[in-house]
Amino acid sequence: MFCVYEKKWRTLIAPAEIMQYFIDSNIFLRVLVKENEKFFRDCFDLFKKVEEKKVKAITSVLVLAEIDWVLEGFYQFSKERAIEALESILKLKGLKFVDSFNFSSFLHCYSKSRVKFVDALIASERIFDKEKIVIISYDKDFDKLGLKRLEPAQI
């Protein structure tokens, strides 16, 4: 993985070339908690495109763990309600899971940047190095790690 601190940026990918999108936890959360109507609609529309196979989407079990932590810790969901939310994600047609982290790259970028642990770990996912992947997130910390990031309304 390349990060800003190595002064190497990943090649920016033009939208026409995008093959897959990595969906971050905050995108799922905008649909699950529906606090902001615009964000809810943008994220809901993205998931509709995933189900219709107009968009190839991937995520990670790490993202599910973060969603559970936020739902139970911040939003005070019961464990049962959080599990129902996670099950709805697992049932999303067209969504695939990848989990192959590069831990040396993670430690390097985490130690050199001011980003959250989980964001640095997601950015170390090996698939970002092998394929044309864009992360879909409202979290601008991914920009600091050299990933190409878009928001749902940009898809």
FIVEX-24142 format. One record per residue: chain; x, y, z of N, C-alpha, C in turn. Coordinates in Angstrom, 1 decimal. Each point is the difference from the previous one (the first is absolute). Layout:
// residues N
<r chain="A" n_px="X" n_py="Y" n_pz="Z" ca_px="X" ca_py="Y" ca_pz="Z" c_px="X" c_py="Y" c_pz="Z"/>
...
This chain:
// residues 155
<r chain="A" n_px="0.8" n_py="-1.2" n_pz="0.0" ca_px="-0.8" ca_py="1.2" ca_pz="0.0" c_px="0.9" c_py="1.2" c_pz="0.0"/>
<r chain="A" n_px="-0.4" n_py="1.0" n_pz="-0.7" ca_px="0.7" ca_py="1.3" ca_pz="0.0" c_px="-0.8" c_py="0.9" c_pz="0.9"/>
<r chain="A" n_px="0.7" n_py="0.8" n_pz="0.8" ca_px="-0.7" ca_py="1.0" ca_pz="0.7" c_px="0.7" c_py="1.4" c_pz="-0.2"/>
<r chain="A" n_px="-0.7" n_py="1.0" n_pz="0.4" ca_px="0.5" ca_py="1.4" ca_pz="-0.3" c_px="1.4" c_py="0.2" c_pz="0.6"/>
<r chain="A" n_px="0.3" n_py="-0.6" n_pz="1.1" ca_px="1.3" ca_py="0.2" ca_pz="0.7" c_px="1.2" c_py="-0.7" c_pz="-0.8"/>
<r chain="A" n_px="-0.3" n_py="-0.8" n_pz="-0.9" ca_px="1.0" ca_py="-0.6" ca_pz="-0.9" c_px="0.2" c_py="0.9" c_pz="-1.3"/>
<r chain="A" n_px="-0.8" n_py="1.0" n_pz="-0.1" ca_px="-0.1" ca_py="1.0" ca_pz="-1.1" c_px="-0.3" c_py="-0.7" c_pz="-1.3"/>
<r chain="A" n_px="-0.8" n_py="-1.1" n_pz="0.1" ca_px="-0.5" ca_py="-0.7" ca_pz="-1.2" c_px="-1.5" c_py="-0.1" c_pz="0.2"/>
<r chain="A" n_px="-0.7" n_py="0.5" n_pz="-1.0" ca_px="-1.4" ca_py="-0.1" ca_pz="0.0" c_px="-0.5" c_py="-1.1" c_pz="-1.0"/>
<r chain="A" n_px="-1.0" n_py="-0.6" n_pz="0.4" ca_px="-0.6" ca_py="-1.0" ca_pz="-0.9" c_px="-0.5" c_py="0.7" c_pz="-1.2"/>
<r chain="A" n_px="0.1" n_py="-0.6" n_pz="-1.2" ca_px="-0.5" ca_py="0.6" ca_pz="-1.2" c_px="-1.5" c_py="0.3" c_pz="0.1"/>
<r chain="A" n_px="-0.4" n_py="1.2" n_pz="-0.3" ca_px="-1.4" ca_py="0.3" ca_pz="0.1" c_px="-0.7" c_py="-0.6" c_pz="-1.2"/>
<r chain="A" n_px="-1.1" n_py="-0.6" n_pz="0.2" ca_px="-0.7" ca_py="-0.7" ca_pz="-1.0" c_px="-1.2" c_py="0.8" c_pz="-0.5"/>
<r chain="A" n_px="-0.1" n_py="0.1" n_pz="-1.3" ca_px="-1.1" ca_py="0.7" ca_pz="-0.6" c_px="-1.3" c_py="-0.8" c_pz="0.3"/>
<r chain="A" n_px="-1.1" n_py="0.6" n_pz="0.2" ca_px="-1.3" ca_py="-0.8" ca_pz="0.3" c_px="-0.3" c_py="-1.0" c_pz="-1.0"/>
<r chain="A" n_px="0.3" n_py="0.2" n_pz="-1.3" ca_px="-0.3" ca_py="-1.0" ca_pz="-1.0" c_px="0.8" c_py="-1.3" c_pz="0.1"/>
<r chain="A" n_px="1.1" n_py="0.1" n_pz="0.7" ca_px="0.9" ca_py="-1.2" ca_pz="0.2" c_px="-0.3" c_py="-0.7" c_pz="1.3"/>
<r chain="A" n_px="-0.8" n_py="0.5" n_pz="0.8" ca_px="-0.2" ca_py="-0.6" ca_pz="1.3" c_px="-0.7" c_py="-1.4" c_pz="-0.1"/>
<r chain="A" n_px="0.6" n_py="-1.0" n_pz="0.6" ca_px="-0.5" ca_py="-1.3" ca_pz="0.0" c_px="-0.8" c_py="-0.4" c_pz="1.2"/>
<r chain="A" n_px="0.5" n_py="0.5" n_pz="1.2" ca_px="-0.6" ca_py="-0.4" ca_pz="1.3" c_px="0.1" c_py="1.1" c_pz="0.9"/>
<r chain="A" n_px="-1.0" n_py="0.0" n_pz="1.0" ca_px="0.0" ca_py="1.0" ca_pz="1.0" c_px="0.1" c_py="-0.7" c_pz="1.4"/>
<r chain="A" n_px="0.8" n_py="0.5" n_pz="0.9" ca_px="0.0" ca_py="-0.5" ca_pz="1.3" c_px="-0.9" c_py="0.9" c_pz="0.9"/>
<r chain="A" n_px="-1.0" n_py="-0.6" n_pz="0.6" ca_px="-0.9" ca_py="0.8" ca_pz="0.8" c_px="0.4" c_py="0.1" c_pz="1.5"/>
<r chain="A" n_px="0.2" n_py="1.2" n_pz="0.5" ca_px="0.4" ca_py="0.3" ca_pz="1.3" c_px="-1.2" c_py="-0.1" c_pz="1.0"/>
<r chain="A" n_px="0.2" n_py="-0.1" n_pz="1.3" ca_px="-1.0" ca_py="-0.1" ca_pz="1.0" c_px="-1.0" c_py="1.1" c_pz="0.0"/>
<r chain="A" n_px="0.5" n_py="1.3" n_pz="-0.2" ca_px="-0.9" ca_py="1.1" ca_pz="0.1" c_px="-1.1" c_py="0.0" c_pz="-1.1"/>
<r chain="A" n_px="0.3" n_py="-0.6" n_pz="-1.1" ca_px="-1.1" ca_py="-0.1" ca_pz="-1.0" c_px="-1.1" c_py="-0.9" c_pz="0.4"/>
<r chain="A" n_px="0.3" n_py="-1.2" n_pz="0.6" ca_px="-1.0" ca_py="-0.9" ca_pz="0.5" c_px="-0.8" c_py="0.7" c_pz="1.2"/>
<r chain="A" n_px="0.8" n_py="0.7" n_pz="0.8" ca_px="-0.7" ca_py="0.7" ca_pz="1.2" c_px="-0.9" c_py="1.0" c_pz="-0.4"/>
<r chain="A" n_px="0.2" n_py="0.8" n_pz="-1.1" ca_px="-0.9" ca_py="1.0" ca_pz="-0.5" c_px="-1.4" c_py="-0.6" c_pz="-0.3"/>
<r chain="A" n_px="0.0" n_py="-1.2" n_pz="-0.5" ca_px="-1.3" ca_py="-0.7" ca_pz="-0.3" c_px="-0.6" c_py="-0.6" c_pz="1.3"/>
<r chain="A" n_px="0.8" n_py="-0.5" n_pz="0.8" ca_px="-0.5" ca_py="-0.7" ca_pz="1.2" c_px="-0.6" c_py="0.9" c_pz="1.0"/>
<r chain="A" n_px="0.6" n_py="1.2" n_pz="0.2" ca_px="-0.5" ca_py="1.0" ca_pz="1.0" c_px="-0.8" c_py="1.1" c_pz="-0.6"/>
<r chain="A" n_px="0.1" n_py="0.3" n_pz="-1.3" ca_px="-0.7" ca_py="1.0" ca_pz="-0.7" c_px="-0.1" c_py="1.4" c_pz="0.8"/>
<r chain="A" n_px="1.1" n_py="0.5" n_pz="0.3" ca_px="0.0" ca_py="1.3" ca_pz="0.7" c_px="-0.1" c_py="1.2" c_pz="-1.0"/>
<r chain="A" n_px="0.5" n_py="-0.2" n_pz="-1.2" ca_px="0.1" ca_py="1.1" ca_pz="-1.0" c_px="-0.7" c_py="-0.5" c_pz="-1.2"/>
<r chain="A" n_px="-1.1" n_py="0.6" n_pz="-0.5" ca_px="-0.8" ca_py="-0.4" ca_pz="-1.1" c_px="0.8" c_py="-0.1" c_pz="-1.3"/>
<r chain="A" n_px="0.9" n_py="1.0" n_pz="-0.3" ca_px="0.8" ca_py="0.0" ca_pz="-1.2" c_px="1.0" c_py="-1.2" c_pz="0.0"/>
<r chain="A" n_px="0.7" n_py="-0.1" n_pz="1.1" ca_px="1.0" ca_py="-1.1" ca_pz="0.1" c_px="-0.7" c_py="-1.3" c_pz="-0.1"/>
<r chain="A" n_px="-1.1" n_py="-0.2" n_pz="0.7" ca_px="-0.8" ca_py="-1.2" ca_pz="-0.1" c_px="-0.4" c_py="-0.3" c_pz="-1.4"/>
<r chain="A" n_px="-0.5" n_py="0.9" n_pz="-0.7" ca_px="-0.4" ca_py="-0.2" ca_pz="-1.4" c_px="1.1" c_py="-0.4" c_pz="-0.9"/>
<r chain="A" n_px="1.2" n_py="0.8" n_pz="0.1" ca_px="1.1" ca_py="-0.3" ca_pz="-0.8" c_px="0.6" c_py="-1.4" c_pz="0.3"/>
<r chain="A" n_px="0.0" n_py="-0.4" n_pz="1.2" ca_px="0.5" ca_py="-1.4" ca_pz="0.4" c_px="-1.0" c_py="-1.1" c_pz="-0.4"/>
<r chain="A" n_px="-1.2" n_py="0.3" n_pz="0.2" ca_px="-1.1" ca_py="-1.0" ca_pz="-0.4" c_px="0.1" c_py="-0.2" c_pz="-1.5"/>
<r chain="A" n_px="0.1" n_py="1.1" n_pz="-0.8" ca_px="0.1" ca_py="-0.2" ca_pz="-1.4" c_px="1.3" c_py="-0.8" c_pz="-0.4"/>
<r chain="A" n_px="1.1" n_py="0.2" n_pz="0.7" ca_px="1.2" ca_py="-0.7" ca_pz="-0.3" c_px="-0.3" c_py="-1.5" c_pz="0.2"/>
<r chain="A" n_px="-0.6" n_py="-0.4" n_pz="1.1" ca_px="-0.3" ca_py="-1.4" ca_pz="0.3" c_px="-1.0" c_py="-0.6" c_pz="-1.0"/>
<r chain="A" n_px="-0.9" n_py="0.8" n_pz="-0.5" ca_px="-0.9" ca_py="-0.4" ca_pz="-1.0" c_px="0.8" c_py="-0.4" c_pz="-1.3"/>
<r chain="A" n_px="1.0" n_py="0.8" n_pz="-0.3" ca_px="0.8" ca_py="-0.3" ca_pz="-1.2" c_px="0.9" c_py="-1.3" c_pz="0.2"/>
<r chain="A" n_px="0.4" n_py="-0.2" n_pz="1.3" ca_px="0.7" ca_py="-1.2" ca_pz="0.3" c_px="-0.9" c_py="-1.2" c_pz="-0.2"/>
<r chain="A" n_px="-1.2" n_py="0.1" n_pz="0.5" ca_px="-1.0" ca_py="-1.2" ca_pz="-0.1" c_px="-0.3" c_py="-0.2" c_pz="-1.5"/>
<r chain="A" n_px="-0.1" n_py="1.0" n_pz="-0.8" ca_px="-0.3" ca_py="-0.1" ca_pz="-1.4" c_px="1.2" c_py="-0.3" c_pz="-0.8"/>
<r chain="A" n_px="1.2" n_py="-0.2" n_pz="0.6" ca_px="1.2" ca_py="-0.4" ca_pz="-0.6" c_px="0.5" c_py="1.1" c_pz="-1.0"/>
<r chain="A" n_px="-0.3" n_py="1.2" n_pz="0.3" ca_px="0.5" ca_py="1.1" ca_pz="-0.8" c_px="1.3" c_py="0.5" c_pz="0.6"/>
<r chain="A" n_px="0.2" n_py="-0.4" n_pz="1.2" ca_px="1.3" ca_py="0.4" ca_pz="0.7" c_px="0.5" c_py="-1.2" c_pz="0.7"/>
<r chain="A" n_px="1.3" n_py="-0.3" n_pz="-0.2" ca_px="0.7" ca_py="-1.1" ca_pz="0.7" c_px="0.5" c_py="0.6" c_pz="1.3"/>
<r chain="A" n_px="-0.5" n_py="-0.6" n_pz="1.1" ca_px="0.3" ca_py="0.5" ca_pz="1.4" c_px="0.7" c_py="-1.1" c_pz="0.8"/>
<r chain="A" n_px="0.9" n_py="0.4" n_pz="0.8" ca_px="0.7" ca_py="-0.9" ca_pz="1.0" c_px="0.1" c_py="0.8" c_pz="1.3"/>
<r chain="A" n_px="0.1" n_py="-0.8" n_pz="1.1" ca_px="0.3" ca_py="0.6" ca_pz="1.3" c_px="0.7" c_py="-1.1" c_pz="0.8"/>
<r chain="A" n_px="0.2" n_py="0.3" n_pz="1.3" ca_px="0.8" ca_py="-0.9" ca_pz="0.8" c_px="-0.7" c_py="-0.3" c_pz="1.3"/>
<r chain="A" n_px="0.3" n_py="-1.1" n_pz="0.6" ca_px="-0.5" ca_py="-0.4" ca_pz="1.3" c_px="0.4" c_py="1.1" c_pz="1.0"/>
<r chain="A" n_px="1.1" n_py="0.6" n_pz="-0.2" ca_px="0.5" ca_py="1.1" ca_pz="0.9" c_px="-1.1" c_py="1.2" c_pz="0.0"/>
<r chain="A" n_px="-0.6" n_py="0.2" n_pz="-1.2" ca_px="-1.0" ca_py="1.0" ca_pz="-0.1" c_px="-1.2" c_py="-0.4" c_pz="0.8"/>
<r chain="A" n_px="-0.4" n_py="-1.3" n_pz="-0.1" ca_px="-1.1" ca_py="-0.5" ca_pz="0.8" c_px="0.2" c_py="0.2" c_pz="1.5"/>
<r chain="A" n_px="1.3" n_py="-0.2" n_pz="0.5" ca_px="0.3" ca_py="0.2" ca_pz="1.4" c_px="-0.1" c_py="1.4" c_pz="0.4"/>
<r chain="A" n_px="0.4" n_py="0.9" n_pz="-0.9" ca_px="-0.1" ca_py="1.4" ca_pz="0.3" c_px="-1.5" c_py="0.5" c_pz="0.0"/>
<r chain="A" n_px="-0.8" n_py="-0.5" n_pz="-0.9" ca_px="-1.4" ca_py="0.3" ca_pz="0.0" c_px="-0.6" c_py="-0.5" c_pz="1.3"/>
<r chain="A" n_px="0.2" n_py="-1.2" n_pz="0.5" ca_px="-0.5" ca_py="-0.5" ca_pz="1.2" c_px="0.4" c_py="0.9" c_pz="1.2"/>
<r chain="A" n_px="1.3" n_py="0.4" n_pz="0.0" ca_px="0.5" ca_py="0.8" ca_pz="1.1" c_px="-0.7" c_py="1.3" c_pz="0.1"/>
<r chain="A" n_px="-0.2" n_py="0.7" n_pz="-1.2" ca_px="-0.7" ca_py="1.3" ca_pz="0.0" c_px="-1.5" c_py="-0.2" c_pz="0.3"/>
<r chain="A" n_px="-0.7" n_py="-1.0" n_pz="-0.5" ca_px="-1.4" ca_py="-0.2" ca_pz="0.3" c_px="-0.2" c_py="-0.2" c_pz="1.5"/>
<r chain="A" n_px="0.8" n_py="-0.9" n_pz="0.6" ca_px="-0.3" ca_py="-0.3" ca_pz="1.4" c_px="0.6" c_py="1.1" c_pz="0.9"/>
<r chain="A" n_px="1.2" n_py="0.5" n_pz="-0.4" ca_px="0.6" ca_py="1.0" ca_pz="0.9" c_px="-0.6" c_py="1.4" c_pz="-0.1"/>
<r chain="A" n_px="-0.1" n_py="0.5" n_pz="-1.2" ca_px="-0.4" ca_py="1.4" ca_pz="-0.2" c_px="-1.5" c_py="0.1" c_pz="-0.1"/>
<r chain="A" n_px="-0.6" n_py="-0.9" n_pz="-0.8" ca_px="-1.5" ca_py="0.1" ca_pz="-0.2" c_px="-0.8" c_py="-0.8" c_pz="1.0"/>
<r chain="A" n_px="0.7" n_py="-0.7" n_pz="0.9" ca_px="-0.7" ca_py="-0.8" ca_pz="1.1" c_px="-0.9" c_py="-1.0" c_pz="-0.5"/>
<r chain="A" n_px="0.3" n_py="-0.6" n_pz="-1.2" ca_px="-0.8" ca_py="-1.1" ca_pz="-0.5" c_px="0.2" c_py="-1.2" c_pz="1.0"/>
<r chain="A" n_px="-1.0" n_py="-0.8" n_pz="0.2" ca_px="0.2" ca_py="-1.2" ca_pz="0.7" c_px="0.8" c_py="-1.0" c_pz="-0.9"/>
<r chain="A" n_px="0.6" n_py="-1.0" n_pz="0.7" ca_px="0.8" ca_py="-1.0" ca_pz="-0.8" c_px="-0.9" c_py="-0.6" c_pz="-1.1"/>
<r chain="A" n_px="-1.3" n_py="-0.3" n_pz="0.4" ca_px="-0.9" ca_py="-0.7" ca_pz="-1.0" c_px="-0.2" c_py="0.9" c_pz="-1.2"/>
<r chain="A" n_px="-0.3" n_py="1.3" n_pz="0.3" ca_px="-0.3" ca_py="0.9" ca_pz="-1.1" c_px="1.3" c_py="0.2" c_pz="-0.9"/>
<r chain="A" n_px="1.1" n_py="0.1" n_pz="0.6" ca_px="1.3" ca_py="0.1" ca_pz="-0.7" c_px="0.2" c_py="-1.2" c_pz="-0.9"/>
<r chain="A" n_px="-0.3" n_py="-1.2" n_pz="0.5" ca_px="0.1" ca_py="-1.2" ca_pz="-0.8" c_px="-0.9" c_py="0.0" c_pz="-1.2"/>
<r chain="A" n_px="-1.2" n_py="0.4" n_pz="0.2" ca_px="-1.0" ca_py="0.2" ca_pz="-1.1" c_px="0.6" c_py="0.9" c_pz="-1.1"/>
<r chain="A" n_px="0.6" n_py="1.1" n_pz="0.5" ca_px="0.6" ca_py="0.9" ca_pz="-1.0" c_px="1.1" c_py="-0.6" c_pz="-0.8"/>
<r chain="A" n_px="0.9" n_py="-0.8" n_pz="0.8" ca_px="1.1" ca_py="-0.7" ca_pz="-0.7" c_px="-0.5" c_py="-1.0" c_pz="-1.0"/>
<r chain="A" n_px="-1.1" n_py="-0.7" n_pz="0.4" ca_px="-0.5" ca_py="-1.1" ca_pz="-0.8" c_px="-0.6" c_py="0.7" c_pz="-1.3"/>
<r chain="A" n_px="-0.6" n_py="1.2" n_pz="0.1" ca_px="-0.5" ca_py="0.6" ca_pz="-1.2" c_px="1.2" c_py="0.4" c_pz="-1.0"/>
<r chain="A" n_px="1.1" n_py="0.3" n_pz="0.6" ca_px="1.2" ca_py="0.2" ca_pz="-0.9" c_px="0.5" c_py="-1.3" c_pz="-0.7"/>
<r chain="A" n_px="0.0" n_py="-1.0" n_pz="0.8" ca_px="0.5" ca_py="-1.3" ca_pz="-0.5" c_px="-1.0" c_py="-0.5" c_pz="-1.1"/>
<r chain="A" n_px="-1.2" n_py="0.4" n_pz="0.0" ca_px="-1.0" ca_py="-0.4" ca_pz="-1.0" c_px="0.0" c_py="0.8" c_pz="-1.2"/>
<r chain="A" n_px="0.8" n_py="1.1" n_pz="0.0" ca_px="0.0" ca_py="0.9" ca_pz="-1.2" c_px="0.5" c_py="-0.7" c_pz="-1.2"/>
<r chain="A" n_px="-0.8" n_py="-0.2" n_pz="-1.0" ca_px="0.4" ca_py="-0.7" ca_pz="-1.2" c_px="1.0" c_py="0.8" c_pz="-0.7"/>
<r chain="A" n_px="1.1" n_py="-0.7" n_pz="-0.5" ca_px="1.0" ca_py="0.7" ca_pz="-0.7" c_px="1.2" c_py="0.5" c_pz="0.8"/>
<r chain="A" n_px="-0.1" n_py="0.0" n_pz="1.3" ca_px="1.1" ca_py="0.4" ca_pz="0.9" c_px="0.9" c_py="-1.2" c_pz="0.3"/>
<r chain="A" n_px="1.3" n_py="0.2" n_pz="-0.2" ca_px="1.0" ca_py="-1.0" ca_pz="0.3" c_px="0.9" c_py="0.4" c_pz="1.2"/>
<r chain="A" n_px="0.6" n_py="-0.9" n_pz="0.6" ca_px="0.9" ca_py="0.3" ca_pz="1.2" c_px="1.4" c_py="-0.4" c_pz="-0.4"/>
<r chain="A" n_px="0.9" n_py="0.9" n_pz="0.4" ca_px="1.5" ca_py="-0.3" ca_pz="-0.1" c_px="0.6" c_py="0.3" c_pz="1.3"/>
<r chain="A" n_px="1.0" n_py="-0.8" n_pz="0.3" ca_px="0.8" ca_py="0.3" ca_pz="1.3" c_px="1.4" c_py="-0.6" c_pz="-0.2"/>
<r chain="A" n_px="0.8" n_py="0.8" n_pz="-0.5" ca_px="1.4" ca_py="-0.4" ca_pz="-0.2" c_px="0.9" c_py="1.3" c_pz="0.2"/>
<r chain="A" n_px="0.3" n_py="0.2" n_pz="1.3" ca_px="0.7" ca_py="1.2" ca_pz="0.4" c_px="1.5" c_py="-0.1" c_pz="-0.1"/>
<r chain="A" n_px="0.7" n_py="1.0" n_pz="-0.3" ca_px="1.5" ca_py="0.1" ca_pz="0.0" c_px="0.4" c_py="0.7" c_pz="1.3"/>
<r chain="A" n_px="0.3" n_py="-0.8" n_pz="1.0" ca_px="0.2" ca_py="0.6" ca_pz="1.3" c_px="1.2" c_py="0.9" c_pz="0.1"/>
<r chain="A" n_px="1.1" n_py="-0.3" n_pz="-0.8" ca_px="1.2" ca_py="0.9" ca_pz="0.0" c_px="-0.4" c_py="1.4" c_pz="-0.5"/>
<r chain="A" n_px="-0.7" n_py="-0.1" n_pz="-1.1" ca_px="-0.5" ca_py="1.3" ca_pz="-0.6" c_px="-0.9" c_py="0.7" c_pz="0.9"/>
<r chain="A" n_px="-0.9" n_py="-0.7" n_pz="0.7" ca_px="-0.9" ca_py="0.6" ca_pz="1.0" c_px="0.8" c_py="0.7" c_pz="1.0"/>
<r chain="A" n_px="1.0" n_py="-0.7" n_pz="0.6" ca_px="0.8" ca_py="0.6" ca_pz="1.1" c_px="0.7" c_py="1.2" c_pz="-0.4"/>
<r chain="A" n_px="0.6" n_py="0.0" n_pz="-1.2" ca_px="0.8" ca_py="1.1" ca_pz="-0.5" c_px="-0.9" c_py="1.2" c_pz="-0.2"/>
<r chain="A" n_px="-1.2" n_py="-0.1" n_pz="-0.7" ca_px="-0.8" ca_py="1.1" ca_pz="-0.2" c_px="-0.7" c_py="0.5" c_pz="1.3"/>
<r chain="A" n_px="-0.4" n_py="-0.9" n_pz="0.8" ca_px="-0.6" ca_py="0.4" ca_pz="1.3" c_px="0.9" c_py="0.8" c_pz="0.8"/>
<r chain="A" n_px="1.3" n_py="-0.4" n_pz="0.1" ca_px="1.0" ca_py="0.7" ca_pz="0.8" c_px="0.3" c_py="1.4" c_pz="-0.6"/>
<r chain="A" n_px="-0.1" n_py="0.1" n_pz="-1.3" ca_px="0.4" ca_py="1.3" ca_pz="-0.7" c_px="-1.2" c_py="0.9" c_pz="-0.2"/>
<r chain="A" n_px="-1.2" n_py="-0.4" n_pz="0.3" ca_px="-1.1" ca_py="0.9" ca_pz="-0.3" c_px="-0.9" c_py="0.2" c_pz="1.2"/>
<r chain="A" n_px="-0.9" n_py="1.0" n_pz="-0.2" ca_px="-0.9" ca_py="0.3" ca_pz="1.1" c_px="-1.4" c_py="-0.5" c_pz="-0.4"/>
<r chain="A" n_px="-0.1" n_py="-1.3" n_pz="-0.2" ca_px="-1.3" ca_py="-0.6" ca_pz="-0.3" c_px="-0.3" c_py="-1.1" c_pz="1.0"/>
<r chain="A" n_px="-1.3" n_py="-0.4" n_pz="0.0" ca_px="-0.4" ca_py="-1.0" ca_pz="0.9" c_px="0.6" c_py="-1.4" c_pz="-0.3"/>
<r chain="A" n_px="0.2" n_py="-0.8" n_pz="1.0" ca_px="0.5" ca_py="-1.3" ca_pz="-0.1" c_px="-0.7" c_py="-0.8" c_pz="-1.1"/>
<r chain="A" n_px="-1.3" n_py="0.0" n_pz="0.1" ca_px="-0.8" ca_py="-0.8" ca_pz="-1.0" c_px="0.1" c_py="0.5" c_pz="-1.4"/>
<r chain="A" n_px="0.1" n_py="1.3" n_pz="-0.2" ca_px="0.2" ca_py="0.6" ca_pz="-1.3" c_px="1.3" c_py="-0.4" c_pz="-0.7"/>
<r chain="A" n_px="1.1" n_py="0.0" n_pz="0.8" ca_px="1.3" ca_py="-0.4" ca_pz="-0.5" c_px="0.0" c_py="-1.5" c_pz="-0.3"/>
<r chain="A" n_px="-0.8" n_py="-0.8" n_pz="0.8" ca_px="0.0" ca_py="-1.4" ca_pz="-0.3" c_px="-0.8" c_py="-0.3" c_pz="-1.2"/>
<r chain="A" n_px="-1.1" n_py="0.7" n_pz="-0.2" ca_px="-0.8" ca_py="-0.2" ca_pz="-1.3" c_px="0.9" c_py="0.4" c_pz="-1.2"/>
<r chain="A" n_px="0.7" n_py="1.1" n_pz="0.1" ca_px="0.9" ca_py="0.4" ca_pz="-1.1" c_px="1.1" c_py="-1.0" c_pz="-0.3"/>
<r chain="A" n_px="0.3" n_py="-0.8" n_pz="1.0" ca_px="1.0" ca_py="-1.0" ca_pz="-0.3" c_px="-0.5" c_py="-1.3" c_pz="-0.7"/>
<r chain="A" n_px="-1.3" n_py="0.0" n_pz="-0.2" ca_px="-0.6" ca_py="-1.1" ca_pz="-0.7" c_px="0.8" c_py="-0.3" c_pz="-1.3"/>
<r chain="A" n_px="0.4" n_py="-1.2" n_pz="-0.3" ca_px="0.9" ca_py="-0.3" ca_pz="-1.1" c_px="-0.7" c_py="0.2" c_pz="-1.4"/>
<r chain="A" n_px="-1.3" n_py="0.0" n_pz="0.0" ca_px="-0.8" ca_py="0.1" ca_pz="-1.2" c_px="0.2" c_py="1.4" c_pz="-0.6"/>
<r chain="A" n_px="0.3" n_py="1.0" n_pz="0.8" ca_px="0.2" ca_py="1.4" ca_pz="-0.5" c_px="1.3" c_py="0.0" c_pz="-0.8"/>
<r chain="A" n_px="0.9" n_py="-0.9" n_pz="0.2" ca_px="1.3" ca_py="0.0" ca_pz="-0.7" c_px="-0.2" c_py="-0.8" c_pz="-1.3"/>
<r chain="A" n_px="-0.9" n_py="-0.9" n_pz="-0.1" ca_px="-0.1" ca_py="-0.9" ca_pz="-1.1" c_px="-1.0" c_py="0.4" c_pz="-1.0"/>
<r chain="A" n_px="-1.0" n_py="0.7" n_pz="0.4" ca_px="-1.1" ca_py="0.3" ca_pz="-1.0" c_px="-0.4" c_py="1.5" c_pz="0.1"/>
<r chain="A" n_px="-0.8" n_py="0.4" n_pz="-1.0" ca_px="-0.5" ca_py="1.4" ca_pz="0.0" c_px="-1.1" c_py="0.0" c_pz="1.0"/>
<r chain="A" n_px="0.2" n_py="0.5" n_pz="1.2" ca_px="-1.0" ca_py="0.1" ca_pz="1.0" c_px="-0.1" c_py="1.4" c_pz="0.5"/>
<r chain="A" n_px="-1.2" n_py="0.5" n_pz="0.2" ca_px="-0.2" ca_py="1.3" ca_pz="0.5" c_px="-0.8" c_py="-0.2" c_pz="1.3"/>
<r chain="A" n_px="0.4" n_py="0.7" n_pz="1.0" ca_px="-0.8" ca_py="-0.1" ca_pz="1.3" c_px="-1.1" c_py="1.0" c_pz="0.0"/>
<r chain="A" n_px="-1.2" n_py="-0.5" n_pz="0.4" ca_px="-1.2" ca_py="0.9" ca_pz="0.1" c_px="-0.1" c_py="0.3" c_pz="1.5"/>
<r chain="A" n_px="0.2" n_py="1.3" n_pz="0.3" ca_px="-0.1" ca_py="0.4" ca_pz="1.4" c_px="-0.1" c_py="1.5" c_pz="0.2"/>
<r chain="A" n_px="-0.6" n_py="0.4" n_pz="1.1" ca_px="0.0" ca_py="1.4" ca_pz="0.3" c_px="1.2" c_py="0.4" c_pz="0.8"/>
<r chain="A" n_px="0.8" n_py="-1.0" n_pz="0.4" ca_px="1.2" ca_py="0.2" ca_pz="0.9" c_px="1.2" c_py="0.5" c_pz="-0.9"/>
<r chain="A" n_px="0.4" n_py="1.2" n_pz="0.2" ca_px="1.1" ca_py="0.6" ca_pz="-0.7" c_px="1.3" c_py="-0.5" c_pz="0.4"/>
<r chain="A" n_px="0.1" n_py="-0.8" n_pz="1.1" ca_px="1.3" ca_py="-0.5" ca_pz="0.4" c_px="0.6" c_py="-0.9" c_pz="-1.1"/>
<r chain="A" n_px="-0.9" n_py="-0.7" n_pz="-0.8" ca_px="0.5" ca_py="-0.8" ca_pz="-1.1" c_px="0.8" c_py="0.8" c_pz="-1.0"/>
<r chain="A" n_px="-0.3" n_py="1.2" n_pz="-0.2" ca_px="0.7" ca_py="0.9" ca_pz="-0.9" c_px="1.5" c_py="0.1" c_pz="0.5"/>
<r chain="A" n_px="0.2" n_py="0.1" n_pz="1.3" ca_px="1.3" ca_py="0.1" ca_pz="0.6" c_px="0.9" c_py="-1.2" c_pz="-0.3"/>
<r chain="A" n_px="-0.7" n_py="-1.1" n_pz="-0.3" ca_px="0.7" ca_py="-1.3" ca_pz="-0.1" c_px="0.2" c_py="-0.4" c_pz="-1.5"/>
<r chain="A" n_px="-0.3" n_py="0.9" n_pz="-0.9" ca_px="0.3" ca_py="-0.2" ca_pz="-1.4" c_px="-1.0" c_py="-0.8" c_pz="-0.7"/>
<r chain="A" n_px="-1.2" n_py="-0.2" n_pz="0.6" ca_px="-1.0" ca_py="-0.8" ca_pz="-0.7" c_px="-0.9" c_py="1.0" c_pz="-0.8"/>
<r chain="A" n_px="-0.5" n_py="-0.5" n_pz="-1.1" ca_px="-1.0" ca_py="0.7" ca_pz="-0.8" c_px="-1.3" c_py="-0.2" c_pz="0.7"/>
<r chain="A" n_px="-0.7" n_py="1.2" n_pz="0.4" ca_px="-1.2" ca_py="-0.1" ca_pz="0.8" c_px="-1.1" c_py="0.8" c_pz="-0.7"/>
<r chain="A" n_px="-1.2" n_py="-0.6" n_pz="0.0" ca_px="-1.1" ca_py="0.7" ca_pz="-0.5" c_px="-1.1" c_py="-0.1" c_pz="1.0"/>
<r chain="A" n_px="-1.0" n_py="0.9" n_pz="-0.1" ca_px="-1.2" ca_py="-0.1" ca_pz="0.8" c_px="-1.1" c_py="-0.6" c_pz="-0.8"/>
<r chain="A" n_px="-1.0" n_py="-0.5" n_pz="0.6" ca_px="-1.1" ca_py="-0.7" ca_pz="-0.8" c_px="-0.6" c_py="0.8" c_pz="-1.1"/>
<r chain="A" n_px="-0.2" n_py="1.2" n_pz="0.2" ca_px="-0.7" ca_py="0.9" ca_pz="-1.0" c_px="0.9" c_py="0.1" c_pz="-1.3"/>
<r chain="A" n_px="1.3" n_py="-0.4" n_pz="0.1" ca_px="0.9" ca_py="0.1" ca_pz="-1.1" c_px="0.0" c_py="-1.2" c_pz="-0.9"/>
<r chain="A" n_px="-0.7" n_py="-1.0" n_pz="0.5" ca_px="0.0" ca_py="-1.3" ca_pz="-0.8" c_px="-1.1" c_py="0.0" c_pz="-1.0"/>
